[in-house]
């Protein structure tokens, strides 16, 4: 597997969560399918819209009569927290994250904080020192706010950060923030049109952190 950005050093790595370092697609789609059926939605059409954005944004965009998006999103979060069956790390993610200096990486997710922590634990991944979640920004992905906040909390310029993403909304957020992007395709069922380099997973990816000022991707 060719190593993306093999000659470029970065100050920090910013990782989306679902679909990027872990897969919770089966669990999330079970919960959202039940919700969609209760509200008379076409499940096949609806499910692709839930990934990469905050639940409240997804619900609000439907403009369903008599529905309070905040109440529904809170109930969905509780249901998702109760279903961790099949939440697994993307291949190689645990070792890759574990090799990173603790002050040089963050997870940036559209999930609520408690759900994110539960999924990270269920997947056996390390908990980052910097975790940006749905509660931390007024505007979720595809707005750039979350990645800009993560870079600030790490004390690094966003232009020197590399974002690992899997969804169109997340990629758009990273682009708008001014970061470089690697697209993780582990959970993709069909090719995603993107100009950014791709990796299937982290199994063959290593990290050179010998330079205290920068991170370099390498073959493992």
TORKOL-4160 file (C-alpha; in steps of 0.2 Angstrom, whole numbers, padded with zeros to 4 digits, m for minus):
220
<pt num="1" X="0000" Y="0000" Z="0000"/>
<pt num="2" X="0008" Y="0017" Z="m0005"/>
<pt num="3" X="0010" Y="0028" Z="0010"/>
<pt num="4" X="0000" Y="0044" Z="0008"/>
<pt num="5" X="0010" Y="0060" Z="0011"/>
<pt num="6" X="0026" Y="0050" Z="0013"/>
<pt num="7" X="0037" Y="0065" Z="0012"/>
<pt num="8" X="0027" Y="0077" Z="0022"/>
<pt num="9" X="0029" Y="0080" Z="0041"/>
<pt num="10" X="0013" Y="0085" Z="0051"/>
<pt num="11" X="0011" Y="0093" Z="0068"/>
<pt num="12" X="m0004" Y="0082" Z="0073"/>
<pt num="13" X="m0017" Y="0070" Z="0067"/>
<pt num="14" X="m0035" Y="0072" Z="0069"/>
<pt num="15" X="m0046" Y="0057" Z="0067"/>
<pt num="16" X="m0065" Y="0055" Z="0064"/>
<pt num="17" X="m0072" Y="0041" Z="0074"/>
<pt num="18" X="m0086" Y="0030" Z="0066"/>
<pt num="19" X="m0080" Y="0023" Z="0050"/>
<pt num="20" X="m0063" Y="0030" Z="0052"/>
<pt num="21" X="m0055" Y="0021" Z="0067"/>
<pt num="22" X="m0069" Y="0010" Z="0072"/>
<pt num="23" X="m0085" Y="0003" Z="0064"/>
<pt num="24" X="m0102" Y="0005" Z="0073"/>
<pt num="25" X="m0112" Y="0005" Z="0057"/>
<pt num="26" X="m0121" Y="m0011" Z="0061"/>
<pt num="27" X="m0126" Y="m0005" Z="0078"/>
<pt num="28" X="m0130" Y="0013" Z="0072"/>
<pt num="29" X="m0141" Y="0007" Z="0058"/>
<pt num="30" X="m0151" Y="m0005" Z="0069"/>
<pt num="31" X="m0156" Y="0009" Z="0080"/>
<pt num="32" X="m0159" Y="0021" Z="0066"/>
<pt num="33" X="m0169" Y="0008" Z="0056"/>
<pt num="34" X="m0181" Y="0006" Z="0071"/>
<pt num="35" X="m0183" Y="0025" Z="0072"/>
<pt num="36" X="m0186" Y="0027" Z="0054"/>
<pt num="37" X="m0199" Y="0014" Z="0053"/>
<pt num="38" X="m0208" Y="0022" Z="0068"/>
<pt num="39" X="m0209" Y="0038" Z="0058"/>
<pt num="40" X="m0214" Y="0030" Z="0041"/>
<pt num="41" X="m0198" Y="0034" Z="0032"/>
<pt num="42" X="m0191" Y="0023" Z="0018"/>
<pt num="43" X="m0176" Y="0015" Z="0027"/>
<pt num="44" X="m0165" Y="0011" Z="0011"/>
<pt num="45" X="m0166" Y="0029" Z="0006"/>
<pt num="46" X="m0164" Y="0036" Z="0024"/>
<pt num="47" X="m0150" Y="0026" Z="0031"/>
<pt num="48" X="m0136" Y="0033" Z="0020"/>
<pt num="49" X="m0140" Y="0051" Z="0026"/>
<pt num="50" X="m0136" Y="0047" Z="0045"/>
<pt num="51" X="m0117" Y="0045" Z="0043"/>
<pt num="52" X="m0104" Y="0059" Z="0047"/>
<pt num="53" X="m0116" Y="0072" Z="0054"/>
<pt num="54" X="m0124" Y="0075" Z="0071"/>
<pt num="55" X="m0140" Y="0066" Z="0074"/>
<pt num="56" X="m0150" Y="0082" Z="0078"/>
<pt num="57" X="m0145" Y="0089" Z="0061"/>
<pt num="58" X="m0151" Y="0073" Z="0052"/>
<pt num="59" X="m0168" Y="0074" Z="0061"/>
<pt num="60" X="m0170" Y="0093" Z="0059"/>
<pt num="61" X="m0167" Y="0091" Z="0040"/>
<pt num="62" X="m0182" Y="0080" Z="0039"/>
<pt num="63" X="m0194" Y="0093" Z="0045"/>
<pt num="64" X="m0206" Y="0080" Z="0052"/>
<pt num="65" X="m0222" Y="0087" Z="0059"/>
<pt num="66" X="m0224" Y="0087" Z="0078"/>
<pt num="67" X="m0206" Y="0081" Z="0081"/>
<pt num="68" X="m0193" Y="0089" Z="0093"/>
<pt num="69" X="m0176" Y="0086" Z="0085"/>
<pt num="70" X="m0167" Y="0088" Z="0102"/>
<pt num="71" X="m0178" Y="0076" Z="0111"/>
<pt num="72" X="m0177" Y="0063" Z="0097"/>
<pt num="73" X="m0159" Y="0064" Z="0096"/>
<pt num="74" X="m0157" Y="0062" Z="0115"/>
<pt num="75" X="m0167" Y="0046" Z="0114"/>
<pt num="76" X="m0158" Y="0039" Z="0099"/>
<pt num="77" X="m0141" Y="0042" Z="0109"/>
<pt num="78" X="m0148" Y="0032" Z="0123"/>
<pt num="79" X="m0153" Y="0018" Z="0112"/>
<pt num="80" X="m0136" Y="0018" Z="0103"/>
<pt num="81" X="m0127" Y="0018" Z="0120"/>
<pt num="82" X="m0136" Y="0002" Z="0124"/>
<pt num="83" X="m0131" Y="m0007" Z="0108"/>
<pt num="84" X="m0112" Y="m0010" Z="0107"/>
<pt num="85" X="m0114" Y="m0027" Z="0097"/>
<pt num="86" X="m0102" Y="m0027" Z="0083"/>
<pt num="87" X="m0093" Y="m0011" Z="0087"/>
<pt num="88" X="m0075" Y="m0015" Z="0082"/>
<pt num="89" X="m0059" Y="m0006" Z="0078"/>
<pt num="90" X="m0054" Y="m0004" Z="0060"/>
<pt num="91" X="m0039" Y="m0015" Z="0056"/>
<pt num="92" X="m0023" Y="m0009" Z="0063"/>
<pt num="93" X="m0031" Y="0007" Z="0071"/>
<pt num="94" X="m0027" Y="0002" Z="0089"/>
<pt num="95" X="m0008" Y="0000" Z="0086"/>
<pt num="96" X="m0007" Y="0015" Z="0075"/>
<pt num="97" X="m0016" Y="0026" Z="0088"/>
<pt num="98" X="m0005" Y="0019" Z="0102"/>
<pt num="99" X="0011" Y="0023" Z="0093"/>
<pt num="100" X="0006" Y="0042" Z="0092"/>
<pt num="101" X="0012" Y="0055" Z="0105"/>
<pt num="102" X="m0002" Y="0058" Z="0117"/>
<pt num="103" X="m0001" Y="0077" Z="0113"/>
<pt num="104" X="m0001" Y="0075" Z="0094"/>
<pt num="105" X="m0018" Y="0067" Z="0090"/>
<pt num="106" X="m0037" Y="0070" Z="0093"/>
<pt num="107" X="m0053" Y="0062" Z="0089"/>
<pt num="108" X="m0066" Y="0073" Z="0081"/>
<pt num="109" X="m0083" Y="0066" Z="0080"/>
<pt num="110" X="m0101" Y="0071" Z="0077"/>
<pt num="111" X="m0107" Y="0058" Z="0091"/>
<pt num="112" X="m0111" Y="0065" Z="0108"/>
<pt num="113" X="m0097" Y="0063" Z="0121"/>
<pt num="114" X="m0104" Y="0049" Z="0131"/>
<pt num="115" X="m0108" Y="0038" Z="0116"/>
<pt num="116" X="m0091" Y="0042" Z="0109"/>
<pt num="117" X="m0082" Y="0036" Z="0124"/>
<pt num="118" X="m0093" Y="0021" Z="0125"/>
<pt num="119" X="m0089" Y="0016" Z="0107"/>
<pt num="120" X="m0070" Y="0020" Z="0109"/>
<pt num="121" X="m0070" Y="0008" Z="0124"/>
<pt num="122" X="m0080" Y="m0005" Z="0116"/>
<pt num="123" X="m0068" Y="m0005" Z="0101"/>
<pt num="124" X="m0053" Y="m0007" Z="0112"/>
<pt num="125" X="m0045" Y="0009" Z="0107"/>
<pt num="126" X="m0035" Y="0022" Z="0117"/>
<pt num="127" X="m0045" Y="0037" Z="0124"/>
<pt num="128" X="m0037" Y="0053" Z="0117"/>
<pt num="129" X="m0032" Y="0068" Z="0128"/>
<pt num="130" X="m0042" Y="0079" Z="0115"/>
<pt num="131" X="m0059" Y="0073" Z="0111"/>
<pt num="132" X="m0070" Y="0085" Z="0101"/>
<pt num="133" X="m0089" Y="0079" Z="0101"/>
<pt num="134" X="m0106" Y="0085" Z="0096"/>
<pt num="135" X="m0108" Y="0096" Z="0112"/>
<pt num="136" X="m0092" Y="0106" Z="0109"/>
<pt num="137" X="m0097" Y="0115" Z="0093"/>
<pt num="138" X="m0112" Y="0125" Z="0088"/>
<pt num="139" X="m0110" Y="0120" Z="0070"/>
<pt num="140" X="m0106" Y="0101" Z="0066"/>
<pt num="141" X="m0099" Y="0094" Z="0050"/>
<pt num="142" X="m0098" Y="0099" Z="0036"/>
<pt num="143" X="m0094" Y="0115" Z="0045"/>
<pt num="144" X="m0075" Y="0116" Z="0049"/>
<pt num="145" X="m0078" Y="0121" Z="0068"/>
<pt num="146" X="m0074" Y="0104" Z="0075"/>
<pt num="147" X="m0057" Y="0102" Z="0067"/>
<pt num="148" X="m0052" Y="0120" Z="0070"/>
<pt num="149" X="m0056" Y="0117" Z="0089"/>
<pt num="150" X="m0046" Y="0101" Z="0090"/>
<pt num="151" X="m0031" Y="0109" Z="0082"/>
<pt num="152" X="m0032" Y="0124" Z="0094"/>
<pt num="153" X="m0034" Y="0112" Z="0109"/>
<pt num="154" X="m0018" Y="0103" Z="0103"/>
<pt num="155" X="m0009" Y="0120" Z="0101"/>
<pt num="156" X="m0006" Y="0116" Z="0082"/>
<pt num="157" X="m0010" Y="0126" Z="0066"/>
<pt num="158" X="m0024" Y="0117" Z="0057"/>
<pt num="159" X="m0013" Y="0119" Z="0041"/>
<pt num="160" X="0000" Y="0107" Z="0049"/>
<pt num="161" X="m0013" Y="0094" Z="0053"/>
<pt num="162" X="m0018" Y="0078" Z="0044"/>
<pt num="163" X="m0036" Y="0073" Z="0045"/>
<pt num="164" X="m0042" Y="0055" Z="0043"/>
<pt num="165" X="m0060" Y="0054" Z="0038"/>
<pt num="166" X="m0072" Y="0043" Z="0029"/>
<pt num="167" X="m0088" Y="0053" Z="0025"/>
<pt num="168" X="m0092" Y="0067" Z="0013"/>
<pt num="169" X="m0098" Y="0078" Z="0027"/>
<pt num="170" X="m0082" Y="0075" Z="0037"/>
<pt num="171" X="m0070" Y="0077" Z="0021"/>
<pt num="172" X="m0079" Y="0094" Z="0017"/>
<pt num="173" X="m0077" Y="0100" Z="0035"/>
<pt num="174" X="m0058" Y="0096" Z="0035"/>
<pt num="175" X="m0056" Y="0104" Z="0018"/>
<pt num="176" X="m0065" Y="0120" Z="0024"/>
<pt num="177" X="m0054" Y="0120" Z="0040"/>
<pt num="178" X="m0038" Y="0120" Z="0028"/>
<pt num="179" X="m0031" Y="0103" Z="0034"/>
<pt num="180" X="m0024" Y="0089" Z="0023"/>
<pt num="181" X="m0035" Y="0074" Z="0021"/>
<pt num="182" X="m0033" Y="0055" Z="0020"/>
<pt num="183" X="m0049" Y="0045" Z="0016"/>
<pt num="184" X="m0051" Y="0029" Z="0025"/>
<pt num="185" X="m0061" Y="0017" Z="0015"/>
<pt num="186" X="m0063" Y="0002" Z="0027"/>
<pt num="187" X="m0082" Y="0003" Z="0028"/>
<pt num="188" X="m0086" Y="0010" Z="0010"/>
<pt num="189" X="m0097" Y="m0001" Z="0000"/>
<pt num="190" X="m0094" Y="0009" Z="m0016"/>
<pt num="191" X="m0080" Y="0021" Z="m0021"/>
<pt num="192" X="m0081" Y="0039" Z="m0015"/>
<pt num="193" X="m0076" Y="0052" Z="m0027"/>
<pt num="194" X="m0062" Y="0062" Z="m0019"/>
<pt num="195" X="m0046" Y="0070" Z="m0024"/>
<pt num="196" X="m0038" Y="0065" Z="m0008"/>
<pt num="197" X="m0027" Y="0049" Z="m0005"/>
<pt num="198" X="m0035" Y="0034" Z="0002"/>
<pt num="199" X="m0030" Y="0020" Z="0014"/>
<pt num="200" X="m0041" Y="0004" Z="0016"/>
<pt num="201" X="m0036" Y="0003" Z="0035"/>
<pt num="202" X="m0020" Y="0005" Z="0046"/>
<pt num="203" X="m0014" Y="m0013" Z="0045"/>
<pt num="204" X="0002" Y="m0008" Z="0034"/>
<pt num="205" X="0003" Y="0010" Z="0041"/>
<pt num="206" X="0017" Y="0015" Z="0053"/>
<pt num="207" X="0022" Y="0031" Z="0061"/>
<pt num="208" X="0039" Y="0040" Z="0063"/>
<pt num="209" X="0038" Y="0051" Z="0078"/>
<pt num="210" X="0057" Y="0052" Z="0081"/>
<pt num="211" X="0057" Y="0070" Z="0077"/>
<pt num="212" X="0048" Y="0078" Z="0092"/>
<pt num="213" X="0042" Y="0092" Z="0081"/>
<pt num="214" X="0033" Y="0082" Z="0068"/>
<pt num="215" X="0025" Y="0066" Z="0063"/>
<pt num="216" X="0028" Y="0056" Z="0047"/>
<pt num="217" X="0018" Y="0042" Z="0040"/>
<pt num="218" X="0028" Y="0026" Z="0035"/>
<pt num="219" X="0026" Y="0008" Z="0031"/>
<pt num="220" X="0025" Y="m0004" Z="0045"/>
